[in-house]
Amino acid sequence: MFHTLRNHWKKTVVGACLLSWGGNWLYGKHCDNLLRRAACQEAQVFGNQIIPSSMHIKKATVFLNPAACKGKARNLFEKNAAPILHLSGLDITVVKTDYEGEAKKLLEQMENTDMIIIAGGDGTVQEVITGLLRRADEAAFSKIPIGFIPLGKTNALSYTLYPESVNQVQRITDATLSILKGETIPLDVLLIKGNRDQPVFAVTSLRWGSYRDAEAKAIKYWYLGPLKIKAAHFFSALKEWPQKHLASFSYLGPIARPPEEPEQKTSRPPLYIRLYKRLSYYWTPAPKEIPEEVTPEAWQEMQLSAIEFSITTQNRHLDLKRTEDFMNICIEPDNISKSDYIKRGSHKTQDPYLCPEGSQCLQASQCILQLPENTEGSLAIDSEEYEAMPVEVKLLPRKLHFFCDDMKKEQMLQGAS
């Protein structure tokens, strides 16, 4: 046998490589099955709990985007997340979206539910929260906890809510189990108003500039493999240089965070106390309050000439004990060289929240971005493209509550202390 292998060493090498690759693939599948089995056993503990007859079964509405992750999201959900949810004892309703923007319309007609679960990527999150906060009764529906199962190509929110993991099955099962455990954290939301349609809401960022436009065109250079990002920025620099984005910008500074007051349900006072209060109010009416003079807000204005402009929330590096609420604004200078532009473009693709050295960093609670007429390019709101137009951005602090990993929340509290 060894004599034959030595005489056919080329076939032996190829066969050994295929055999090792196949063995590694089978071992990976086996490990994934063990992760799924362990997660299902943990979820079954929740499903076996006895609930009193007076308590209704919790209802969960899942918004699944089958087109996420290049059409693999449906299979990923059914293999990794759906068994865990069904074993947990929840009343699950799965709503599959067929086209872009459908989730916004479905949220307008959604009935009462105990929790909302988003199964998709950043675009699906943006659609669901936009439809939720556009409702007439959004004040009540915004209190419903939201779960996020990362199934998309970009899942920026998962880095805040769950521990980082290279294994995709591990990420999905951890996220689904975190929803069952019920630990939540408040997240900020950006309210973005244009001059045409209804407002749009985002939980991560708004970007406008050259790096974002080049990233959107990188798919045209797919044949270059890992060099497609550098190629997109290279051809973008050849087409037009310097790349300046001009606009007028005005903003308000951070606002102080009011102290959190626990919700206390006060019991109704006895009948004789209520009668006494009404009679006292009738005989001695309260004095008229003199309205206080409202001081105008101190808006600060400036002219922009930047290669990229971005607005991000603090959700990526969340501080649960901060005393001020604000959004981070990064204005990147346009006086960089072409080589620095191409080099920095790769870093911006890996970390879109990167604010390079030399950029102007501001903190604001509200801002207005006025763009010149016939401005080219597009705005990226949570990785979704919108036509470039003047916008007003307002921070809604702690607007929505998302399910998160309990250890992750503990680390946030320890880091803040």
C-alpha positions as CSV (number, residue, x, y, z in Angstrom):
1,M,0.0,0.0,0.0
2,F,2.8,2.4,0.9
3,H,4.6,1.5,-2.3
4,T,1.4,2.4,-4.3
5,L,1.0,5.7,-2.4
6,R,4.6,6.7,-3.1
7,N,4.3,5.9,-6.8
8,H,1.1,8.0,-7.1
9,W,2.0,10.8,-4.7
10,K,0.0,13.5,-6.6
11,K,-3.2,11.6,-6.2
12,T,-2.3,10.8,-2.7
13,V,-1.9,14.5,-1.8
14,V,-5.2,15.5,-3.5
15,G,-7.0,12.6,-1.8
16,A,-5.5,13.5,1.6
17,C,-6.6,17.1,1.3
18,L,-10.1,16.2,0.3
19,L,-10.4,13.6,3.1
20,S,-9.2,16.1,5.7
21,W,-11.5,18.8,4.4
22,G,-14.5,16.4,4.4
23,G,-13.6,15.2,7.9
24,N,-13.4,18.8,9.2
25,W,-16.7,19.7,7.5
26,L,-18.5,16.6,9.1
27,Y,-17.0,17.5,12.5
28,G,-18.3,21.1,12.2
29,K,-21.8,19.8,11.3
30,H,-21.6,17.5,14.3
31,C,-20.6,20.4,16.6
32,D,-23.5,22.5,15.2
33,N,-26.0,19.7,16.0
34,L,-24.7,19.5,19.5
35,L,-25.2,23.3,19.9
36,R,-28.8,23.0,18.6
37,R,-29.5,20.0,20.9
38,A,-28.2,21.8,24.0
39,A,-30.2,25.0,23.2
40,C,-33.4,22.9,22.7
41,Q,-32.9,21.2,26.0
42,E,-32.5,24.6,27.7
43,A,-35.6,25.9,25.9
44,Q,-37.6,22.9,27.0
45,V,-37.1,23.9,30.6
46,F,-39.0,27.1,29.9
47,G,-41.7,25.1,28.1
48,N,-42.2,22.7,31.0
49,Q,-42.9,25.4,33.6
50,I,-46.4,25.3,35.0
51,I,-48.4,28.6,34.7
52,P,-51.5,29.4,36.7
53,S,-54.9,29.2,34.9
54,S,-55.4,33.0,35.3
55,M,-52.3,33.7,33.3
56,H,-52.4,33.7,29.5
57,I,-49.7,32.2,27.3
58,K,-47.3,34.9,26.0
59,K,-47.8,35.7,22.4
60,A,-44.7,36.4,20.2
61,T,-44.9,37.8,16.7
62,V,-41.9,37.0,14.5
63,F,-41.1,39.1,11.4
64,L,-38.9,36.9,9.2
65,N,-37.1,38.3,6.1
66,P,-36.4,35.2,3.9
67,A,-34.3,37.3,1.5
68,A,-31.7,38.1,4.2
69,C,-28.2,36.6,4.0
70,K,-28.6,36.0,0.3
71,G,-31.8,34.0,0.7
72,K,-30.5,31.7,3.5
73,A,-32.4,33.4,6.3
74,R,-35.4,31.1,6.1
75,N,-33.4,27.9,6.3
76,L,-31.2,29.4,9.2
77,F,-34.3,30.3,11.1
78,E,-36.1,27.0,10.7
79,K,-33.1,24.9,11.6
80,N,-31.7,27.0,14.5
81,A,-34.3,29.4,16.0
82,A,-37.8,28.0,15.3
83,P,-37.3,24.7,17.4
84,I,-36.2,26.7,20.4
85,L,-39.1,29.1,20.2
86,H,-41.7,26.3,19.8
87,L,-40.2,24.3,22.7
88,S,-40.3,27.4,25.0
89,G,-44.1,27.3,25.3
90,L,-44.7,30.7,23.5
91,D,-47.6,31.3,21.2
92,I,-45.5,31.9,18.0
93,T,-46.8,33.7,14.9
94,V,-44.3,33.8,12.1
95,V,-44.9,36.6,9.5
96,K,-42.7,36.3,6.4
97,T,-42.1,39.4,4.3
98,D,-42.2,39.0,0.5
99,Y,-40.9,42.4,-0.6
100,E,-39.0,45.5,0.7
101,G,-41.1,47.7,2.9
102,E,-43.8,45.1,3.6
103,A,-42.9,45.0,7.3
104,K,-43.8,48.7,7.7
105,K,-47.3,48.0,6.4
106,L,-47.8,44.9,8.4
107,L,-46.8,46.7,11.6
108,E,-49.6,49.2,11.1
109,Q,-52.2,46.3,11.2
110,M,-50.6,44.2,13.9
111,E,-52.7,43.3,16.8
112,N,-51.7,43.2,20.5
113,T,-48.7,41.0,21.2
114,D,-46.5,40.4,24.2
115,M,-43.2,40.6,22.3
116,I,-41.9,41.3,18.8
117,I,-39.0,39.2,17.3
118,I,-37.1,40.4,14.3
119,A,-35.4,37.6,12.3
120,G,-33.1,39.2,9.7
121,G,-30.5,41.9,9.3
122,D,-30.1,45.6,9.9
123,G,-32.5,46.4,7.1
124,T,-35.2,44.3,8.7
125,V,-34.7,45.9,12.1
126,Q,-35.0,49.4,10.5
127,E,-38.2,48.4,8.7
128,V,-39.8,46.9,11.8
129,I,-39.0,49.8,14.2
130,T,-40.1,52.3,11.5
131,G,-43.5,50.6,11.1
132,L,-43.8,50.3,14.9
133,L,-43.1,54.0,15.7
134,R,-45.3,55.2,12.8
135,R,-48.4,53.8,14.5
136,A,-50.9,56.2,16.0
137,D,-50.6,54.3,19.3
138,E,-46.9,54.1,19.2
139,A,-46.6,55.3,22.9
140,A,-48.1,52.0,24.0
141,F,-46.6,49.7,21.4
142,S,-43.1,51.1,21.9
143,K,-43.1,49.5,25.4
144,I,-43.4,46.0,23.9
145,P,-40.0,44.3,24.2
146,I,-38.2,43.5,21.0
147,G,-36.0,40.5,20.2
148,F,-33.4,40.3,17.4
149,I,-32.2,37.1,15.8
150,P,-29.2,38.0,13.6
151,L,-29.8,36.3,10.2
152,G,-28.6,39.0,7.8
153,K,-25.4,39.9,6.1
154,T,-24.8,42.9,8.5
155,N,-26.0,42.5,12.1
156,A,-24.6,45.6,13.8
157,L,-27.1,45.4,16.6
158,S,-26.0,41.9,17.6
159,Y,-22.7,43.2,18.9
160,T,-24.5,45.3,21.5
161,L,-27.0,42.6,22.6
162,Y,-25.1,39.4,22.5
163,P,-21.6,38.0,23.0
164,E,-19.4,37.9,19.8
165,S,-19.1,34.5,18.2
166,V,-17.5,33.2,15.0
167,N,-20.0,30.3,14.8
168,Q,-23.2,31.3,13.1
169,V,-25.3,28.6,14.8
170,Q,-23.9,29.8,18.2
171,R,-24.9,33.4,17.5
172,I,-28.5,32.4,16.5
173,T,-29.1,30.0,19.4
174,D,-27.6,32.4,21.9
175,A,-29.8,35.2,20.6
176,T,-33.0,33.1,20.7
177,L,-32.3,31.9,24.3
178,S,-31.7,35.5,25.4
179,I,-35.2,36.3,24.3
180,L,-36.6,33.5,26.4
181,K,-34.7,34.7,29.5
182,G,-36.4,38.1,29.3
183,E,-33.5,40.4,30.2
184,T,-33.9,43.8,28.3
185,I,-31.9,47.0,27.9
186,P,-33.2,50.4,26.6
187,L,-31.8,51.6,23.2
188,D,-31.8,55.0,21.6
189,V,-33.6,55.7,18.4
190,L,-32.9,58.3,15.7
191,L,-36.0,60.0,14.2
192,I,-35.2,61.1,10.7
193,K,-37.5,63.5,8.8
194,G,-37.1,64.3,5.2
195,N,-39.1,66.8,3.1
196,R,-41.2,64.2,1.3
197,D,-42.2,61.0,3.0
198,Q,-43.1,59.9,6.5
199,P,-40.3,59.9,9.1
200,V,-37.8,57.0,9.2
201,F,-36.4,55.5,12.4
202,A,-32.9,54.0,13.0
203,V,-31.1,52.4,15.9
204,T,-27.5,52.6,14.6
205,S,-26.5,55.3,12.2
206,L,-27.0,57.7,9.3
207,R,-24.2,58.1,6.8
208,W,-23.6,60.4,3.8
209,G,-20.4,60.6,1.9
210,S,-17.8,59.1,-0.4
211,Y,-16.9,56.0,1.6
212,R,-20.5,54.9,1.8
213,D,-21.1,55.5,-1.9
214,A,-17.9,53.5,-2.8
215,E,-19.1,50.6,-0.5
216,A,-22.4,50.4,-2.4
217,K,-20.6,50.1,-5.7
218,A,-18.1,47.4,-4.5
219,I,-20.5,44.6,-5.6
220,K,-19.7,45.6,-9.2
221,Y,-16.1,44.4,-8.8
222,W,-17.1,41.0,-7.4
223,Y,-14.7,39.3,-9.8
224,L,-11.7,40.8,-7.9
225,G,-12.6,38.9,-4.7
226,P,-11.1,40.4,-1.5
227,L,-9.7,43.3,-3.5
228,K,-13.2,44.6,-4.6
229,I,-13.4,47.1,-1.7
230,K,-10.0,48.7,-2.6
231,A,-11.0,48.6,-6.3
232,A,-14.2,50.5,-5.6
233,H,-12.4,53.3,-3.7
234,F,-9.6,53.4,-6.3
235,F,-12.0,53.9,-9.2
236,S,-14.0,56.3,-7.1
237,A,-10.9,58.4,-6.6
238,L,-10.1,58.3,-10.3
239,K,-13.6,59.5,-11.3
240,E,-13.6,62.6,-9.2
241,W,-11.1,64.2,-6.9
242,P,-11.2,65.9,-4.5
243,Q,-14.5,64.5,-3.3
244,K,-16.2,67.3,-1.3
245,H,-19.7,67.1,0.2
246,L,-21.0,70.6,0.9
247,A,-23.9,71.3,3.3
248,S,-25.1,73.6,6.0
249,F,-25.5,72.1,9.4
250,S,-27.1,73.2,12.7
251,Y,-27.4,71.3,15.9
252,L,-28.4,71.4,19.6
253,G,-26.1,70.1,22.3
254,P,-26.7,67.1,24.6
255,I,-29.6,67.1,27.0
256,A,-29.5,66.0,30.7
257,R,-31.0,62.6,31.3
258,P,-33.9,62.7,33.8
259,P,-33.7,60.2,36.7
260,E,-35.6,56.9,36.2
261,E,-38.6,56.6,38.4
262,P,-39.9,53.1,39.0
263,E,-43.5,52.5,38.0
264,Q,-45.6,52.3,41.1
265,K,-49.2,51.4,41.0
266,T,-51.0,53.5,43.7
267,S,-54.1,52.1,45.2
268,R,-57.3,54.0,44.9
269,P,-58.1,56.1,48.0
270,P,-61.3,55.5,50.0
271,L,-64.6,57.1,49.0
272,Y,-64.6,59.6,51.9
273,I,-61.1,60.9,51.0
274,R,-62.1,61.4,47.4
275,L,-65.3,63.3,48.4
276,Y,-63.3,65.5,50.8
277,K,-60.8,66.4,48.1
278,R,-63.5,67.3,45.6
279,L,-65.2,69.6,48.1
280,S,-61.9,71.2,49.1
281,Y,-61.1,71.9,45.4
282,Y,-64.6,73.4,44.9
283,W,-64.4,75.8,47.9
284,T,-60.7,76.7,47.5
285,P,-59.8,76.5,43.9
286,A,-56.1,76.2,43.0
287,P,-54.4,79.5,42.0
288,K,-53.8,80.1,38.3
289,E,-50.3,79.2,37.3
290,I,-48.3,81.9,35.6
291,P,-46.7,80.5,32.5
292,E,-42.9,80.6,32.6
293,E,-41.0,82.2,29.8
294,V,-39.5,79.6,27.5
295,T,-35.9,80.5,26.6
296,P,-35.2,79.8,22.9
297,E,-32.9,76.8,22.2
298,A,-29.3,77.7,21.4
299,W,-28.8,76.3,17.9
300,Q,-25.3,76.3,16.6
301,E,-24.7,76.6,12.8
302,M,-21.8,75.7,10.6
303,Q,-20.9,75.1,7.0
304,L,-19.6,71.6,6.1
305,S,-17.1,70.5,3.5
306,A,-16.4,66.9,4.3
307,I,-15.6,63.6,2.6
308,E,-18.1,61.9,4.8
309,F,-20.7,62.8,7.4
310,S,-22.2,60.4,9.9
311,I,-24.5,60.3,12.9
312,T,-24.4,57.4,15.2
313,T,-26.2,56.4,18.4
314,Q,-24.5,55.2,21.6
315,N,-26.0,51.8,21.2
316,R,-22.8,50.2,20.0
317,H,-20.9,51.2,23.2
318,L,-23.8,51.4,25.5
319,D,-23.5,53.1,28.9
320,L,-26.5,52.4,31.1
321,K,-25.4,54.9,33.7
322,R,-24.7,57.9,31.6
323,T,-26.1,61.3,32.8
324,E,-26.5,62.9,29.3
325,D,-28.3,61.8,26.2
326,F,-26.7,62.6,22.8
327,M,-25.8,61.2,19.4
328,N,-22.3,61.2,18.0
329,I,-21.6,63.3,14.9
330,C,-18.4,62.7,12.9
331,I,-17.3,65.2,10.2
332,E,-14.3,63.8,8.2
333,P,-12.1,66.3,6.5
334,D,-11.8,66.3,2.7
335,N,-8.1,67.3,2.6
336,I,-6.7,63.7,2.5
337,S,-4.7,62.1,-0.2
338,K,-5.9,59.4,-2.6
339,S,-3.8,56.8,-1.0
340,D,-5.1,57.6,2.4
341,Y,-8.7,57.6,1.0
342,I,-8.2,54.1,-0.4
343,K,-6.5,52.8,2.7
344,R,-9.1,54.3,5.0
345,G,-12.0,52.9,2.9
346,S,-11.0,49.4,3.8
347,H,-11.1,50.3,7.5
348,K,-14.4,52.0,7.2
349,T,-15.9,48.9,5.6
350,Q,-14.9,46.8,8.6
351,D,-15.9,49.4,11.1
352,P,-18.5,51.9,9.8
353,Y,-18.5,53.7,13.2
354,L,-14.8,54.6,12.9
355,C,-14.1,58.3,13.3
356,P,-10.5,58.8,12.0
357,E,-8.0,61.1,13.6
358,G,-8.4,64.7,12.5
359,S,-12.2,64.5,12.2
360,Q,-14.5,66.9,13.9
361,C,-16.5,65.1,16.6
362,L,-19.7,66.6,18.0
363,Q,-22.4,65.6,20.4
364,A,-26.0,66.7,19.7
365,S,-29.5,65.8,20.7
366,Q,-31.0,67.3,17.5
367,C,-29.6,68.5,14.2
368,I,-30.6,69.7,10.7
369,L,-28.6,68.9,7.6
370,Q,-29.4,71.1,4.6
371,L,-28.1,69.7,1.3
372,P,-27.7,71.7,-1.9
373,E,-30.2,71.1,-4.7
374,N,-29.5,68.2,-7.1
375,T,-27.2,66.5,-4.6
376,E,-26.0,63.2,-5.9
377,G,-25.4,60.1,-3.8
378,S,-27.6,58.6,-1.2
379,L,-28.1,58.4,2.5
380,A,-27.5,55.2,4.3
381,I,-29.9,54.7,7.3
382,D,-29.1,51.5,9.1
383,S,-27.4,50.1,5.9
384,E,-30.6,50.9,3.8
385,E,-30.3,53.4,0.9
386,Y,-32.4,56.5,0.7
387,E,-32.3,59.4,-1.7
388,A,-30.1,62.2,-0.6
389,M,-32.2,65.1,0.7
390,P,-32.3,67.6,3.5
391,V,-33.1,65.9,6.8
392,E,-33.8,66.7,10.4
393,V,-32.5,64.1,12.9
394,K,-33.8,64.0,16.5
395,L,-32.6,61.6,19.3
396,L,-35.3,59.6,21.1
397,P,-33.4,58.4,24.2
398,R,-34.3,55.0,25.6
399,K,-37.2,54.7,23.2
400,L,-37.2,50.9,22.7
401,H,-36.4,47.9,24.9
402,F,-34.5,45.0,23.3
403,F,-33.8,41.6,24.7
404,C,-30.2,41.0,25.5
405,D,-27.8,38.5,27.0
406,D,-27.8,38.7,30.8
407,M,-24.0,38.5,31.0
408,K,-23.7,41.3,28.5
409,K,-26.0,43.5,30.5
410,E,-24.0,42.8,33.7
411,Q,-20.8,43.8,31.9
412,M,-22.4,47.1,30.8
413,L,-23.4,47.9,34.4
414,Q,-20.0,47.0,35.7
415,G,-18.2,49.0,33.0
416,A,-20.4,52.0,33.8
417,S,-19.7,51.7,37.6
